[in-house]
């Protein structure tokens, strides 16, 4: 069943992620592989919500993630990685129904990255550097990029929380 756009925007604001992935890849000409992903990850007992968002957007795949080894419940993830779907469905949806807050900044950066992919500039070193700069702007609100974060929560492999202070 399709969901109201404001509901989808609320879920994305809390649990969504606009991501630029740049990784080493031996078989690529540059030795690097760049990809764009739009993702929403929820506990597996909320899978129906992801299926409804998938139907509302008209794209994406659902993946089951087993995180029990980390002491977490299993999760489900809706992932859109097709540039055709990102440009033709995801971006138009969030342009029509704008996000608010920090996620709006990440989305604007994501649009810039999608344009680089559309021009196939991600296949050049100059394009990769542009993507890295955009990614840095996207992540400026992330805890791992803020030196001012006093306490960072981590989990041991057993699932026990460990609090480590940044000094």
C-alpha positions in Angstrom: 0.0 0.0 0.0 1.3 3.5 -0.9 2.0 5.8 2.0 1.4 9.6 2.4 4.4 11.6 1.2 4.9 13.3 4.6 5.1 9.9 6.3 7.8 8.8 3.9 9.7 12.0 4.5 9.5 11.5 8.3 10.8 8.0 8.1 13.6 9.1 5.8 14.5 12.1 8.0 15.0 9.7 10.9 16.2 6.5 9.3 17.2 7.3 5.7 20.6 7.8 4.3 21.9 9.4 1.1 25.3 7.9 0.5 28.3 8.3 -1.8 30.4 5.2 -1.8 34.0 5.3 -3.1 36.0 2.2 -2.8 39.1 0.5 -4.2 38.4 -1.8 -7.1 41.3 -3.6 -8.8 39.4 -4.2 -12.0 38.4 -0.6 -12.6 40.6 1.6 -14.8 41.1 4.2 -12.0 41.4 1.5 -9.3 38.3 3.1 -7.7 34.6 2.4 -7.9 32.1 5.2 -7.1 28.4 4.5 -6.4 25.3 6.3 -5.1 22.9 4.7 -2.7 19.6 5.8 -1.1 18.9 3.6 1.9 16.5 3.1 4.7 17.2 0.6 7.4 14.7 -0.6 10.0 14.2 -3.5 12.4 12.8 -6.6 10.6 9.5 -6.3 12.4 9.0 -3.1 10.4 9.5 -4.7 7.0 6.0 -3.9 5.9 6.8 -0.1 6.3 9.8 -0.5 3.9 7.7 -2.5 1.4 5.1 0.3 1.5 7.8 2.9 1.0 9.2 0.8 -1.9 5.8 0.8 -3.5 5.3 4.6 -2.9 8.7 5.4 -4.5 8.3 2.8 -7.2 11.8 1.5 -6.9 14.5 -0.2 -4.7 15.2 -3.6 -3.4 14.6 -5.0 0.1 17.6 -6.8 1.8 17.5 -8.8 5.0 20.4 -8.1 7.4 21.3 -10.5 10.1 22.9 -8.5 12.9 22.6 -10.9 15.7 26.3 -11.4 15.9 26.5 -7.8 17.1 23.8 -8.3 19.7 21.2 -6.5 17.6 17.9 -7.5 16.2 17.8 -8.5 12.5 17.1 -5.5 10.2 15.7 -4.9 6.7 17.0 -2.4 4.3 15.4 -0.7 1.3 18.2 0.3 -1.1 18.1 2.2 -4.3 21.4 2.1 -6.2 20.3 2.5 -9.8 21.2 5.9 -11.1 18.1 5.7 -13.4 15.8 5.2 -10.4 17.7 7.8 -8.3 17.4 10.5 -11.0 13.9 9.4 -12.2 12.2 8.5 -8.9 14.0 9.3 -5.7 15.1 12.8 -6.5 11.8 13.9 -8.0 9.9 12.6 -5.0 12.0 14.5 -2.5 11.9 17.6 -4.7 8.2 17.5 -4.7 8.0 16.6 -1.0 11.0 18.4 0.6 12.9 17.0 3.6 13.7 19.3 6.5 16.6 19.7 8.8 20.0 18.1 8.3 18.7 15.5 5.9 17.8 18.3 3.5 21.5 19.3 3.2 22.4 15.6 2.6 19.8 15.4 -0.1 21.0 18.6 -1.9 24.5 17.2 -1.9 23.1 13.9 -3.2 21.6 15.7 -6.2 25.0 17.3 -7.0 26.6 13.8 -6.9 23.8 12.3 -9.1 24.6 15.0 -11.7 28.2 13.9 -11.7 27.1 10.3 -12.3 24.7 11.4 -15.0 27.6 13.0 -16.9 29.8 10.0 -16.2 32.3 12.2 -14.5 32.6 9.6 -11.7 34.7 7.6 -14.1 37.5 10.3 -13.9 39.8 11.2 -11.1 38.6 14.8 -11.2 35.0 13.5 -10.8 36.0 11.2 -7.9 37.6 14.2 -6.2 34.4 16.2 -6.7 32.4 13.3 -5.1 34.8 13.2 -2.2 34.3 16.9 -1.6 30.5 16.5 -1.8 30.6 13.6 0.6 32.6 15.6 3.1 29.9 18.3 3.0 27.2 15.7 3.4 28.8 14.2 6.5 29.6 17.4 8.3 26.8 16.7 10.8 27.9 13.1 11.4 29.1 12.2 14.9 32.2 10.6 13.5 33.2 13.9 11.8 32.6 16.2 14.7 35.6 16.8 17.0 33.2 18.3 19.6 31.5 15.0 20.3 32.2 14.2 24.0 31.0 10.7 24.2 30.6 8.1 21.4 28.6 5.0 21.9 30.0 1.7 20.5 29.1 -1.9 20.9 31.4 -4.8 21.6 30.9 -7.9 19.4 28.9 -9.4 22.3 26.4 -6.6 22.0 27.4 -4.9 25.2 27.5 -1.1 25.0 30.8 0.5 25.5 31.0 4.2 26.2 34.3 5.9 25.1 35.0 9.5 25.7 36.8 11.6 23.1 39.5 13.6 24.8 
